[in-house]
Amino acid sequence: MAFQDQNLTCKDCGKPFVWTASEQEFYQSKGFQNAPVRCPDCRALKKARMGEGGGRGPREMFEIVCSNCGKTDSVPFKPRGDKPVLCGDCFRNQKQA
């Protein structure tokens, strides 16, 4: 299949950009089915933002004592106290069982 350059408009900045035939071939080789919606500059800005935690910041961790083995560990949620909380090892073991 022969690809041809396509003129597209960036959804973020509204500027026109060219989606080259070689880029289209690359997209197809990766199994992508949609054309890009952002120009290369806006794509780079979005990737930079995503690389910085996706706009979130560092994940807050909470120290716990495992309800199963008594080991101290950290979890990415604040325990409410109404349910047992497991350390990472016990959680993985329970999930596999």
PEJONOR-V687872 format. One record per residue. N is the residue number from 0. SS is DSSP state (H for helix, E for strand, L for the rest). D_FIRST is the distance of its C-alpha to the first C-alpha in Angstrom with 2 decimals. Layout:
BEGIN
((N	SS	D_FIRST) (N	SS	D_FIRST))
END
This chain:
BEGIN
((0	L	0.00) (1	L	3.79) (2	L	6.38) (3	L	9.84) (4	L	13.19) (5	E	14.87) (6	E	18.65) (7	E	20.14) (8	E	23.81) (9	L	25.45) (10	L	27.36) (11	L	30.12) (12	L	31.02) (13	L	29.43) (14	L	28.10) (15	E	24.79) (16	E	22.24) (17	E	18.85) (18	E	15.98) (19	L	14.19) (20	H	10.59) (21	H	11.93) (22	H	13.63) (23	H	10.72) (24	H	9.14) (25	H	12.75) (26	H	13.21) (27	H	10.50) (28	H	12.16) (29	H	15.43) (30	L	14.66) (31	L	15.42) (32	L	14.58) (33	L	16.40) (34	L	16.12) (35	L	19.13) (36	L	22.26) (37	L	24.27) (38	L	24.13) (39	H	24.32) (40	H	28.14) (41	H	28.65) (42	H	26.42) (43	H	28.64) (44	H	31.74) (45	H	30.76) (46	H	30.06) (47	H	33.45) (48	H	35.18) (49	H	33.68) (50	H	34.80) (51	L	38.30) (52	L	38.73) (53	L	36.45) (54	L	39.20) (55	L	41.66) (56	L	43.92) (57	L	45.37) (58	L	45.84) (59	L	49.49) (60	L	50.89) (61	E	54.13) (62	E	56.50) (63	E	57.56) (64	E	59.78) (65	L	58.07) (66	L	59.75) (67	L	59.23) (68	L	60.16) (69	L	61.73) (70	L	59.41) (71	E	58.61) (72	E	54.94) (73	E	52.78) (74	E	50.57) (75	L	48.16) (76	L	50.18) (77	L	53.78) (78	L	55.71) (79	L	57.69) (80	L	60.37) (81	L	60.17) (82	L	57.83) (83	L	57.82) (84	L	55.48) (85	L	54.16) (86	L	53.31) (87	H	49.83) (88	H	50.99) (89	H	52.75) (90	H	49.88) (91	H	47.40) (92	H	49.96) (93	H	50.56) (94	H	46.86) (95	H	46.38) (96	L	49.43))
END
